Every structure is written in structure tokens, then in C-alpha cells.
Amino acid sequence: MSSEMDRRYRIYDDDQGLESASSKTYKGYVRHKNLFMLGAIVILIASIMVAVYVGPIRISFGDILKYIFTFGNNGFGRIVWNVRLVRIVGAVLIGAGLAVSGVVMQCILRNPLASPYTLGLSSAAAFGAAFSIVFVGTGSMITSSISVNNPFVTTGFAFLFSMFATGLILLLTKITKITAETMVLAGIAISAIFSAALSFVQFVATDSQLANIVSWSFGDLGRGTWTWDLFVFATLLVVVTYFMFRRWEYNAMDAGEDTAKGLGVNTERERIIGMILSSLLCSVIVSFFGIIAFVGLLGPHIARMIIGGDHRYLIPASMMIGAIILVFADLVGKEILAPEVIPVGIITSLLGGPLFIYLLIKRYR
Amino acid sequence: MMFNANGIKFSYAGKNTLEDITFEVEEGDIVSLLGPNGVGKTTLLKCMDNILHPKSGLVELDKVDLNSMSRNDVAKNIGYVSQRGEVSRMTVFESVLLGRKPHITIDASEKDLRITSKVIDLVGLNDLSMKYIDEISGGEYQLVQIARVFVQQPKIILLDEPTSNLDPSNQHAMMHLIQKIVKNNSMAAVMVVHDLNLAVRHSDKFILMKSGKIYAAGGREIITPENIKAVYNMDSYVEEIHGIPIIVPKSYTR
């Protein structure tokens, strides 16, 4: 009798065919998450279609579809492919990239407000671009009336300095101790140093150089080309593949440092690799397109509120929400002062700030 | 299963926290680590799971040095429940399922889900399984953490104050469950417990620690007023009621 009763405590015995209530409920919950993913894909495609349709030159929806599916690149086809789609694809990739970096940074830094920008990456990139404009004489990227001498050098400097900031943080954390706290503190210090250095460069810059620097710092999708979209896509693919392979590790790290170690996670290694890859992705984005704020916070937080913190679903859901936000923000930027186009970085800050406050109140009230 | 700690020494910032710790744990053992605050019990548990690396000494599982095993292989054999887990936005089911991580290659299998469901059922978390863990109580979260370590399917489980947030009824129910699961699944458990009566009632072996060293180790016979006085600096009676020793504090001094 006693051994019969004790059978229920043999938790690893294979007794197939028995499916408990909690397992069934969980499978239903997973179906809901998958449905949400499907819904997000539909919304993203719909946003893309609206964004392709909206523009100063009206092209019928049927024609747009024809140009897309036949790769038609003459007449209006050129506008569809080289003016609108190149920008929208950029928005999708950047939105997804910033959001996925935010998810991983928030996990490895144990800080819900973390993003690669927290670590001073954007300040370093802005300093790099300003340094290039003023001391190398490269000018900035194409944005409305700002002149261009050599945009690739400016981008290269922005990238180099943002990766240099990442390297400095790694060095500081290696010297001290690789914990979330030391990384965040090192990031704040690095950010302050580069902000001060940027102010100095702005102080010595001429009026036109200053205009170039300010123009560079606006996140602007108008700078995109298919080559640059491809560059972001390739980086995103590598980084997201790694992150998806590590989704269980990130779930474990969310449960606390010791718990994660007890579950077999090398937390120090995951923290460093996660930080390097997130920073690399954001450095590529910031260097090409400038500073686009809040997407790295909003994407993950909205996704977490809707489908929870399991990184198996959180990573792809955040990417889709980040992409939808940026496509929508760009649409707003194109329409409110049409035909003037407001850089998307301004729109994300304008709309993202209040939306983020709303989410905070809703979540923590 | 045989777990050995041989001459473990550990120090924080130049101060010796553990000195010459040697003991064995065998299959079926339920060992309580007893001693006052700051004596090195948590540090010892972390050294036993290779979360902290001893300055000297050897920690072996079935004669294999833990340092020669990968972090994931250690996790397949040794489970650890920390004193303070962090709360994330995961459901109770997902959080318990996380215990299968060392065994998961790509994604959770039917077997992983089955073990998780079984443990959730045993621990009594069925009604909460789809609640987010940031919406449940501290005591309920402690149950989640213990459930997670069972799901991990280790040979030995290390629990740091596993019942500190539970009410008396749940404390005894949980200790009883730990006993049942350990005995029926060829495991062993080592736990830090502050409630001496709870420890005496539900453990087979005891390690009394004082100033980073083992003061006494053995069965119930070492739970004497003299040893309690020496370790906790507390006078006490040890009475037997229905064959179970009950420790009653007499007075204490600082």
C-alpha cells in the first residue's frame, strides 16, 4: 500500500498517456502566444502595405503590388523600390534590431531600462561622427539640405567609437567584476565622458559643421540604401540566431544569478557575448541611421506585457513590435508636415516618451 | 551516488569563510546544515554546486571532481535553490519548466512537460500554474523554486532555507515532500535550515557549523543542549515527544 502510494513521488518514471491539467492549460497558453505572433505578422505586413502606399506621389495599390511582385524598377516602380520600400525595409530591420538588443540588454544587465544606449554607445557614436565631421572634414550623411563630403568615413568613425566604448566597458568590468551592476555603472561613466567630448567638439565646430553634427544625430531612415539595409540584415541575422540559441539561458538569467548558474549557465560568458553582439548590432544601426530612441525599450516592454518574459517568444515578439513601431513612426513623420519629412528619431522620442510613461503606469500601478 | 567534500577552504576578501570542511553525502540522505548566521552555510552550498570555487580542497560527485565537469553537466547532477531568487515575468509553469534547462537541447519535449506537470501537481501549484510569478506571494514563489529543482532531476539537491517564507503547515508539508521525493527517486538533499525542530523532524543527518568549520556531524545524537550551546550560544532543553526530539530554548545571551 505504502509503495503504491509512493509511486506518485517517482516523478521521472515514464508514464505516457497521462496528461495533467496544468500541461493541457500550458499548451493552450502556448497556442495563444503563437496566435499573437501570427497577429503581429499580419499587422506588420498591413503597416508595410500602408507605408508603401502613402507618399507625395499617388500610386494605385494594384500597381504597387505589380511593381513589388514583378520587381519592376522603371517609372513608378523605381519610386516603389528605391524610395519607399528601401526605407520601409530599413525601418523593419532597424525596429527589429533595436528591440532585440533591448530585450537581451535588459536581461543580461538585470535592468528594465537597459538598452545598448545605456552603455554610452550612442554618445560614443555621436562623438565619432562629430569628430569625423570637424577634424577629418567629412561632412554628414544625406539629410535634406545638409551637404555631404564623405558619408562613409563619418559612418565608419561613428561605428569605431561606439565599438571602442563597448571595449572600454568590457575592460572596466573585467578589471573589476563582470556583474550587471558594474556594466551599467561603467556605461554611465563612459556615456558621460563621450557626451562631454561631444560638447567640446560642438564648441569648436563652425556653424556649418555644427549643423552637420546635429543633422547626423537625428535618426533618419532617409539615409538608407539597399546596400545598407543588406548590411543591417546580415548583422541582425547573425545576432538573432545566436540570441535564439541562447533563449533558455536568458530565461535562467532572469531568475537570478545563482539560480542561472545552478541551471548550468555560464553567466559571465553570456553577459559578455550578449553585450558584444547587442552593441555590434546597435553600432551598425546608429552609425548608418543615427540615434533612434525608445524602440529598444518600447518593443520589449509591450511584448513582455502581452506574452510574458519567456525569451522563446519574447525575442521574436519584441522584434515584430519594434518593427511595427518604427514603420508606424516613419509613416507619421512622413505625413504630419508633408511634403517635409520629419526624421523618425524625433517621432520615436515624441511618441515613445509618453507611450512609455503610460506603459509604466499601467504595469506598476 | 556518493558526494564528497574534502578539505574545502574558502575565503572572501582575505577572510577565511570556510576551513577544512570534509563530509560525505550518500543516496537517500537528508542532511541539515545548521549554525548561526554568517557561519558560511550558504558559501558551503555554493561551493558544493561549483557556483563558488574553493581556494583549496576537492568536491567530488561519484569520485569525479566537479572542476572537471562542464557547468551543464554539474547542473544535470546537482540542483541548487538559492535563498533569494529573482522574480521575472514568466508563468509558474514556465518558471518550473526552466528546471529542465540542463536536459533541453532545442526545445522542451513532451517528457519535460510531463515531469513539470507532475511536480506542479505534487507541490500544489496546479491552480496557479498560469499565473505570472510577479503576481504570486513570496511563499508561493518559494514553492516554485523548490518545484524547479525537482524538475531538474539532479542526484543531489542543495536547498538554502527552503521553507523560510512558508507558514508552519506548509513548512512541514514541504519538508515531507522533499523526504518523499528524495527517497523515491534515489536522490540526496543537503539543506540550510534555521528551525532546529523542523530540521530534527525531517532530516537523517546533521552538520553543525561554527566559525567556518564543522563543529559536529552525525545523526540525531549530536543535537544535544551542549552542542546547541556551543554553536548558537543558547541554553536549551531537548525533550522527546512521541519519539521526536523537541528543542526548547531556555535563554540566550549576546
Interface residues (C-beta under 8 A of the other chain):
Chain A: D6 R8 Y9 R10 I11 Y12 D14 D15 Q16 L18 E19 S20 A21 S22 S23 T25 Y26 K27 Y29 R110 W248 E249 N251 A252 D254 A255 G256 D258 T259 K261 G262 L263 G264 V265 N266 R304 G308 G309 D310 R312
Chain B: K46 D49 I51 S70 R71 N72 D73 V74 A75 K76 I78 G79 Y80 V81 S82 R84 G85 E86 S88 R89 M90 T91 F93 E94 S95 L97 L98 G99 K101 P102 I104 D107 E110 K111 L113 R114 I115 T116 S117 K118 V119 I120 D121 L122 L125 N126 S129 M130 Y132 Q145 R148 V149 F150 V151 Q152 Q153 L177 K180 I181 K183 N184 N185
